Every structure is written in structure tokens, then in C-alpha cells.
Amino acid sequence: MSSPLLDDSVGELQSQVESLRKRIEELEAENAKLSSRLSCCCCHQRVSPTKDISRSVVGTKGEIIKANGKKSSKVKGGSMLDLMNFPKRYVALRVTYFGQRYYGFASEAQQEPTVESELFKALEKTRLSIGDKRQAHYSRCGRTDKGVSSVGQVIALFLRSSLRDDSITNDREIDYVGVLNRVLPEDIRVTGWCPVTDGFSARFSCLSREYKYFFWRNNLDTVSMKLACDKLVGEHDFRNFCKMDAVNVHNYRRHISSFTLSSCDRSYKGNELWAFHIKGSAFLWHQVRCMVAVLFMIGQGIESPNVIDALLDTEKTPRKPQYIMAPEVPLVLQSCQFEGLNFLCSSDAWKALHLHLENAARDFELRAAICNEALHKIFPKDHVIPDLTSLSNGTKRKPPSHIPLMQRPTEPSYDERQAKFKSNQEARGLPS
């Protein structure tokens, strides 16, 4: 005979099971109804790359700017443009920038801003980029340091395109130069674009790079400096003219095709502005600034041009003498040469670029005029400049003594750096 209490429990459980079964049937019916409604709905589908949309970019306020320059409604949440569905094109961009306020070109730098990070912000803002750097097959020609400028840097990556087949001409392509320059900072400008093949690399396809280093002549012996420049031309081991990275760089031989210096036909109070012109296939880390530093010592007469021969002889001089590099601000990456690249720029973008650089040049002239006004106001023509080489008691201050380069303390050699790196890796249980 069953207990009344047990009968009540079984009955309650059966009631709960029946209630759950009914709820499941209701949910299944609701799910079928929603699925039926969803199958008739097109709002979840991605926008196909129609002609008008694919030839448009996104402006600074989120509005769509079409190829004809007209603006339409804003993009909400970025869902309207699924960039991976648009036509894309592998493109080389030529970039000019003034590097004084940037921590170098590459975004891998430990500090911001960098030129590269600003470029990618602009690419993202205009919806031109296709994925991240890896997806875009991104490459750069040169990796300039903090403070260094360029008028001919080149990068390559996939960008969104308005072209669907090879029969459509480039003049109907997105105006990459004009679009990017509208959102880039004032000290960065894209100056041209060129379609390239998928196998192109801005770094490894480059035939040569050319740098320019500006300096005031003062009393430098330019004849001795020219003689020293000639010694640097050709293929040499430049490990004593760079900042050595023994972990990642194992070949320090580089070829310099030309190394000259000449007047820039500009002067300030009788002091001429000159520049070094250095052209080579590739350069080591800080190589140009190290070479210029030694050339300045030769120009000052405190080193002989023969010191170049000694530093290039890495068997006799395996360790770099310690010396300070030349300042970074006067250095400019002037151009990067490639075979068959002809950079394009629309007439409107070209006019805007020309006007922008002219205005920048005028702005710098104004700043120079203000500095000169301060000089004339604070230090009148009859002002006597004190002799800074004399001490308060009238005796002459001794000029700082120069220690010849070949007698200075040296940095570790490549082999010593490698041995230390391998030892540290082994101590940490890592492969060397």
C-alpha cells in the first residue's frame, strides 16, 4: 500500500514534466515563426559593392564621399561597409613627412606618435584599409628614426578599390592622395600612388635609397671632407659606422654608389647651407648619422681623412670607437628608387598638395622672421658679444681636448655581442 505523501510527490513531478513539455512546444513554435520571418528579411544581408558605394570613401565626420565629391549619409557603426567584400588593389604610396614631432616612422616604436601609426589611423578613418598589416601585405621601404624627415618614403599594401576589371583605367580609381591628405596631420602628406604586383615589396624591391643631410658650413674644411666621402663609396663593411644589432643583423657589408657634398645656394649672415648626398642600395641602423659625425671631425681638422680607411678595415679595427652620432633633425630620406614605378596623383590633389607645402614653407619663413626680430631687438647691432673662451680672471678657457678616434674606448665587437647573447639565451633555457 503506497504512502499518500509519496503519491502527492509523484503527481507533482508529473505535473511539472507536462508543464515543461508544453513550454518546449511553445518555444519550438515561436522559433519556427521567427525563422520564417527572418527568411523573408534582407536587413541582415551585407551591402553589395555597388558602383556608387565602391567608389566612395568615408570622410572625417563619417559621411560617405563619392568619387564625384558628393557626400551622402553617415556610416552608422561601420556595418554599412564590409571592406573585405569590396574590390581591393595592391598599391604603393609615396609619403612625405616632417619628423620632428614623431618617434620615428615605424609603429613598433615604444612611444607615440609615429608616422606609420598616423597613416594607419587615416586609412582606417577613410575605410581604405583592408584588414590589419598582415592581411594587407604591408611593407615599408625605410625605417627612419625619431626626428628624421622624408620626402620620398614608400609603403605598399592592399587598399579598397573602385575597379572591378583591368579594362577600367586608373583615372576612375579612388583618389587615394586627395582622400588621405584630407584626414592626415599637417606634417604628413601622401604625394602619389602606383598600382603594383602582388609580389612587390616596398623594402626588398627597392633598388636604391638616397639620403640628404643638411649642415652649416661654418669653418669646415670641405676639401678634406670630400676626400673622405670618396673613401666611403663602394662596397665596405660599415660595422664601425652604425649602431650594431648583432642579434638580428649578421651582414654589415653595404654598397654606397655615391657620396657627395655641395652648397644649397642658401646662406644666413654669410654662413652657407650645405648638404651631403648619399645614395646606396641599403643602409644600416644609424649608418648615415655615424658617417656624417666622422666627416664633421675631419672637416674640423681634428681627424684625418685616413681615419675612414682605418674604420673600414674591420680586421684591424673589429670594435667601433665610441663617438656621438650627428643630430637627427637635418637628415632627410630623399627618395626610394624602384623599377617601373610611376606615381600618380589627380590634378585636384596635386594642386592641394602644392598649396599645402607652399603654405608650410611660408609659415617657416614667418617663424624665421620672428626669430630674427627677437635677435635684432634683444641684441642691437652695436651689442658686443662677450668672449666666451675667456674666464672671469681674463685667462683663456682651454678648448675641450679631442681624443683621436683610434685611441678611444671601444664598443664590443660583433663576435663578443653574439657570444654574450648566446650565453644569456642558454642561461634562460632558450634556443640561441
Summary of the structure (lengths in Angstrom):
residues: 432
radius of gyration: 32.4
end to end distance: 82.1
largest distance: 128.0
contacts: 1144
relative contact order: 0.11
helix: 34%
strand: 22%
